[in-house]
Amino acid sequence: MEFGNHSYSHTHFAKIMPQMDIKSYEKLIVEDTLKAEERLKKLLGFVPKIYAFPYGEYTKPFIQVLKEMGYVALFTQDPQNVDKGTSLWLIHRQPVVGSWAKMKHFKEVLNTEVLPVVRHSPDIGYLKRNPPEIFAEVKNLKNYKNCGVYISEVGWIKAQREKNRLYVKIKKPLKRWKNRIAFTCWNKKPKKKATYFWSVYVRDYGEDN
């Protein structure tokens, strides 16, 4: 077990980003992180340089600020396993709570691989276009079958294939302020599920989203 930083205020930092200019946003993160560090120093006697994003929500400026403050590992809540290609600035976490705390789900998680995505669209953070272009370029895609795409707001969609690219086309703009996107396939040889997750955000959203 290890203690890390999880912010002082536990704010939806990604949600408030569009309401501020970038300098004010970065200043807010620095001030909040320093408050948390001061508290951790009193409780633990040292300041851990590992950070778990509140609500698992992250943006590129958020990541950059924490890197500049000396953090060596940042954790999301995207439910995916890790491998040697996982970025230290976006380490996934598998939730084992609620209905997902059952042994059946835990075993499934342990037997899931990381889908080797080398490039994807949309990028993490706020969408630059909506509806977004959604694709993932996968290393050795020929080794995978039964591929699908999950979007929080839409659900599961069968993925189309073109060379080493998986993609789907959605016609309607996303309305939820936060969506997780996942590409899932089955590795033919070991017959294991492989997944790749990331999060995106919408600037304009309804109050009930």
C-alpha positions as a Markdown table, in Angstrom:
| # | Residue | x | y | z |
|---|---|---|---|---|
| 1 | Met | 0.0 | 0.0 | 0.0 |
| 2 | Glu | 1.3 | 3.5 | -0.8 |
| 3 | Phe | 0.0 | 7.0 | -0.1 |
| 4 | Gly | -0.3 | 9.5 | -2.9 |
| 5 | Asn | -1.7 | 12.9 | -3.7 |
| 6 | His | -5.4 | 13.1 | -4.7 |
| 7 | Ser | -5.7 | 16.9 | -4.6 |
| 8 | Tyr | -6.8 | 19.1 | -1.7 |
| 9 | Ser | -10.3 | 20.2 | -2.8 |
| 10 | His | -11.2 | 17.1 | -5.0 |
| 11 | Thr | -12.6 | 19.4 | -7.6 |
| 12 | His | -13.7 | 18.5 | -11.2 |
| 13 | Phe | -10.6 | 20.3 | -12.6 |
| 14 | Ala | -11.3 | 19.2 | -16.1 |
| 15 | Lys | -14.9 | 20.4 | -16.0 |
| 16 | Ile | -14.0 | 23.9 | -15.0 |
| 17 | Met | -11.2 | 24.3 | -17.5 |
| 18 | Pro | -13.3 | 26.1 | -20.2 |
| 19 | Gln | -14.4 | 28.7 | -17.6 |
| 20 | Met | -10.9 | 30.0 | -17.1 |
| 21 | Asp | -7.9 | 31.3 | -19.1 |
| 22 | Ile | -5.0 | 28.8 | -19.2 |
| 23 | Lys | -2.8 | 30.8 | -16.7 |
| 24 | Ser | -5.6 | 31.0 | -14.1 |
| 25 | Tyr | -6.3 | 27.3 | -14.6 |
| 26 | Glu | -2.7 | 26.3 | -14.1 |
| 27 | Lys | -2.4 | 28.6 | -11.0 |
| 28 | Leu | -5.5 | 26.9 | -9.5 |
| 29 | Ile | -4.0 | 23.4 | -9.9 |
| 30 | Val | -0.6 | 24.5 | -8.5 |
| 31 | Glu | -2.2 | 26.2 | -5.4 |
| 32 | Asp | -4.5 | 23.2 | -4.8 |
| 33 | Thr | -1.6 | 20.7 | -5.1 |
| 34 | Leu | 0.6 | 22.7 | -2.7 |
| 35 | Lys | -2.2 | 22.7 | -0.1 |
| 36 | Ala | -2.5 | 18.9 | -0.5 |
| 37 | Glu | 1.3 | 18.6 | -0.2 |
| 38 | Glu | 1.4 | 20.6 | 3.0 |
| 39 | Arg | -1.3 | 18.4 | 4.5 |
| 40 | Leu | 0.5 | 15.2 | 3.4 |
| 41 | Lys | 3.8 | 16.5 | 4.9 |
| 42 | Lys | 2.1 | 16.9 | 8.3 |
| 43 | Leu | 0.4 | 13.5 | 8.1 |
| 44 | Leu | 3.2 | 11.4 | 6.6 |
| 45 | Gly | 6.4 | 13.3 | 7.2 |
| 46 | Phe | 7.1 | 13.5 | 3.5 |
| 47 | Val | 5.4 | 14.5 | 0.2 |
| 48 | Pro | 4.7 | 11.6 | -2.2 |
| 49 | Lys | 5.2 | 12.5 | -5.8 |
| 50 | Ile | 2.4 | 10.2 | -7.1 |
| 51 | Tyr | -1.0 | 11.7 | -8.0 |
| 52 | Ala | -4.4 | 10.2 | -8.7 |
| 53 | Phe | -6.6 | 12.6 | -10.7 |
| 54 | Pro | -9.9 | 13.5 | -8.8 |
| 55 | Tyr | -12.7 | 11.6 | -10.5 |
| 56 | Gly | -10.1 | 10.3 | -12.9 |
| 57 | Glu | -10.4 | 13.4 | -15.0 |
| 58 | Tyr | -7.3 | 14.9 | -16.7 |
| 59 | Thr | -6.3 | 17.5 | -19.3 |
| 60 | Lys | -3.0 | 18.2 | -21.0 |
| 61 | Pro | -2.4 | 21.4 | -18.9 |
| 62 | Phe | -3.2 | 19.5 | -15.7 |
| 63 | Ile | -0.7 | 16.8 | -16.7 |
| 64 | Gln | 2.0 | 19.3 | -17.6 |
| 65 | Val | 1.6 | 21.3 | -14.4 |
| 66 | Leu | 2.1 | 18.1 | -12.3 |
| 67 | Lys | 5.1 | 17.0 | -14.3 |
| 68 | Glu | 6.7 | 20.4 | -13.7 |
| 69 | Met | 6.0 | 20.1 | -10.0 |
| 70 | Gly | 8.1 | 16.9 | -9.9 |
| 71 | Tyr | 5.4 | 14.2 | -10.0 |
| 72 | Val | 6.7 | 10.9 | -11.4 |
| 73 | Ala | 3.4 | 9.0 | -11.9 |
| 74 | Leu | -0.2 | 10.1 | -12.6 |
| 75 | Phe | -3.2 | 7.8 | -12.3 |
| 76 | Thr | -6.6 | 8.0 | -14.1 |
| 77 | Gln | -9.8 | 6.0 | -13.6 |
| 78 | Asp | -9.9 | 4.6 | -17.1 |
| 79 | Pro | -10.6 | 0.9 | -16.5 |
| 80 | Gln | -7.7 | -0.7 | -18.3 |
| 81 | Asn | -4.6 | -2.8 | -17.4 |
| 82 | Val | -1.1 | -1.6 | -17.9 |
| 83 | Asp | 1.9 | -2.8 | -19.8 |
| 84 | Lys | 5.5 | -1.6 | -20.6 |
| 85 | Gly | 4.0 | 0.9 | -23.1 |
| 86 | Thr | 1.8 | 2.6 | -20.6 |
| 87 | Ser | 2.6 | 6.3 | -20.1 |
| 88 | Leu | 3.6 | 7.2 | -16.5 |
| 89 | Trp | 1.5 | 10.3 | -16.9 |
| 90 | Leu | -1.7 | 8.3 | -17.7 |
| 91 | Ile | -1.6 | 5.1 | -15.7 |
| 92 | His | -4.9 | 3.3 | -15.8 |
| 93 | Arg | -6.7 | 1.8 | -12.8 |
| 94 | Gln | -9.1 | -1.1 | -12.6 |
| 95 | Pro | -12.0 | -0.4 | -10.2 |
| 96 | Val | -12.9 | -3.4 | -8.0 |
| 97 | Val | -15.9 | -1.9 | -6.2 |
| 98 | Gly | -19.7 | -2.3 | -6.2 |
| 99 | Ser | -20.9 | -4.8 | -8.7 |
| 100 | Trp | -17.3 | -5.0 | -10.1 |
| 101 | Ala | -16.0 | -6.3 | -6.8 |
| 102 | Lys | -17.2 | -9.9 | -7.6 |
| 103 | Met | -14.5 | -12.6 | -8.1 |
| 104 | Lys | -15.8 | -13.2 | -11.6 |
| 105 | His | -15.1 | -9.7 | -12.7 |
| 106 | Phe | -11.7 | -9.7 | -10.9 |
| 107 | Lys | -10.6 | -12.8 | -12.8 |
| 108 | Glu | -11.8 | -11.3 | -16.1 |
| 109 | Val | -9.7 | -8.2 | -15.3 |
| 110 | Leu | -6.6 | -10.2 | -14.6 |
| 111 | Asn | -6.9 | -12.0 | -17.9 |
| 112 | Thr | -7.4 | -8.9 | -20.0 |
| 113 | Glu | -4.5 | -7.6 | -22.2 |
| 114 | Val | -3.7 | -4.0 | -23.3 |
| 115 | Leu | -4.7 | -3.5 | -26.9 |
| 116 | Pro | -1.5 | -2.1 | -28.6 |
| 117 | Val | -2.9 | 1.2 | -29.8 |
| 118 | Val | -0.1 | 3.4 | -31.4 |
| 119 | Arg | -2.4 | 6.4 | -32.3 |
| 120 | His | -6.0 | 7.4 | -31.7 |
| 121 | Ser | -8.5 | 10.0 | -32.3 |
| 122 | Pro | -9.9 | 12.1 | -30.7 |
| 123 | Asp | -7.0 | 13.2 | -28.5 |
| 124 | Ile | -7.4 | 13.3 | -24.7 |
| 125 | Gly | -9.0 | 16.4 | -23.3 |
| 126 | Tyr | -11.6 | 18.6 | -24.9 |
| 127 | Leu | -13.0 | 17.7 | -28.3 |
| 128 | Lys | -11.8 | 20.0 | -31.2 |
| 129 | Arg | -14.7 | 18.8 | -33.3 |
| 130 | Asn | -18.1 | 17.3 | -32.4 |
| 131 | Pro | -19.1 | 14.7 | -33.6 |
| 132 | Pro | -15.5 | 13.6 | -33.3 |
| 133 | Glu | -13.5 | 11.4 | -35.7 |
| 134 | Ile | -13.1 | 8.1 | -33.8 |
| 135 | Phe | -10.3 | 5.7 | -34.7 |
| 136 | Ala | -7.4 | 3.7 | -33.2 |
| 137 | Glu | -4.4 | 2.5 | -35.1 |
| 138 | Val | -3.4 | -0.9 | -33.7 |
| 139 | Lys | -0.1 | -2.7 | -33.9 |
| 140 | Asn | -0.5 | -6.1 | -35.6 |
| 141 | Leu | -4.3 | -5.7 | -36.0 |
| 142 | Lys | -4.4 | -8.9 | -38.0 |
| 143 | Asn | -3.9 | -10.8 | -34.7 |
| 144 | Tyr | -7.2 | -9.5 | -33.4 |
| 145 | Lys | -10.9 | -10.2 | -34.1 |
| 146 | Asn | -14.4 | -9.2 | -33.0 |
| 147 | Cys | -13.4 | -5.6 | -32.4 |
| 148 | Gly | -15.8 | -3.0 | -31.0 |
| 149 | Val | -15.9 | 0.5 | -29.8 |
| 150 | Tyr | -17.5 | 1.7 | -26.5 |
| 151 | Ile | -18.5 | 5.4 | -26.0 |
| 152 | Ser | -20.1 | 6.2 | -22.6 |
| 153 | Glu | -23.0 | 8.1 | -24.2 |
| 154 | Val | -23.6 | 5.8 | -27.1 |
| 155 | Gly | -22.7 | 2.3 | -25.9 |
| 156 | Trp | -21.1 | -0.4 | -27.9 |
| 157 | Ile | -20.6 | -0.2 | -31.7 |
| 158 | Lys | -19.0 | -2.7 | -34.0 |
| 159 | Ala | -15.7 | -1.4 | -35.3 |
| 160 | Gln | -14.9 | -1.1 | -39.0 |
| 161 | Arg | -11.4 | -2.1 | -40.2 |
| 162 | Glu | -9.0 | -0.6 | -42.7 |
| 163 | Lys | -5.4 | -1.9 | -42.7 |
| 164 | Asn | -4.2 | -1.4 | -39.1 |
| 165 | Arg | -7.0 | 1.0 | -38.2 |
| 166 | Leu | -10.2 | 0.4 | -36.3 |
| 167 | Tyr | -12.9 | 3.1 | -36.6 |
| 168 | Val | -16.5 | 4.1 | -36.2 |
| 169 | Lys | -18.5 | 7.0 | -37.6 |
| 170 | Ile | -21.1 | 8.7 | -35.4 |
| 171 | Lys | -23.4 | 11.3 | -36.9 |
| 172 | Lys | -24.7 | 13.1 | -33.8 |
| 173 | Pro | -22.6 | 15.3 | -31.6 |
| 174 | Leu | -21.8 | 14.0 | -28.1 |
| 175 | Lys | -23.8 | 15.8 | -25.4 |
| 176 | Arg | -22.4 | 14.5 | -22.1 |
| 177 | Trp | -19.6 | 16.6 | -20.8 |
| 178 | Lys | -17.4 | 13.5 | -20.2 |
| 179 | Asn | -17.1 | 10.4 | -22.2 |
| 180 | Arg | -14.8 | 7.4 | -22.0 |
| 181 | Ile | -13.9 | 5.8 | -25.3 |
| 182 | Ala | -12.7 | 2.2 | -25.5 |
| 183 | Phe | -11.6 | -0.1 | -28.3 |
| 184 | Thr | -11.9 | -3.8 | -27.4 |
| 185 | Cys | -10.8 | -6.8 | -29.4 |
| 186 | Trp | -10.1 | -10.5 | -28.9 |
| 187 | Asn | -6.5 | -11.7 | -29.4 |
| 188 | Lys | -6.8 | -14.8 | -31.6 |
| 189 | Lys | -3.8 | -16.8 | -30.3 |
| 190 | Pro | -4.1 | -16.6 | -26.5 |
| 191 | Lys | -7.9 | -16.0 | -26.9 |
| 192 | Lys | -7.8 | -13.1 | -24.5 |
| 193 | Lys | -9.8 | -9.8 | -24.5 |
| 194 | Ala | -7.7 | -6.7 | -25.1 |
| 195 | Thr | -8.8 | -3.1 | -24.3 |
| 196 | Tyr | -7.6 | 0.5 | -24.7 |
| 197 | Phe | -9.4 | 3.4 | -22.9 |
| 198 | Trp | -9.1 | 7.2 | -22.8 |
| 199 | Ser | -11.3 | 10.1 | -21.8 |
| 200 | Val | -12.6 | 13.1 | -23.7 |
| 201 | Tyr | -14.7 | 16.2 | -22.8 |
| 202 | Val | -17.3 | 18.4 | -24.4 |
| 203 | Arg | -17.2 | 22.2 | -23.8 |
| 204 | Asp | -21.0 | 22.8 | -24.2 |
| 205 | Tyr | -23.2 | 20.4 | -22.3 |
| 206 | Gly | -26.7 | 20.4 | -20.7 |
| 207 | Glu | -27.2 | 20.8 | -16.9 |
| 208 | Asp | -28.3 | 17.1 | -16.6 |
| 209 | Asn | -25.2 | 15.7 | -18.2 |
